[in-house]
């Protein structure tokens, strides 16, 4: 089972949430994935990126 950091409210001691602790390899893989994704994203024209970000923002606001 993965290690979990219990995040508590320092004023009350109430548990807020458990956060999974990642291994060094998890972090390295996330960085590789981000780098590969950026290689594709940077080729997208700025107007298209703007349109997509606005669309994603609208979807989040609907939640």
Secondary structure, DSSP 8 states (H G I E B T S, - for coil): ---EEEEE-TTT--EEEEEE---HHHHHHHHHHHHHHHHHHTTS-HHHHHHHHHHHHHHHHH-
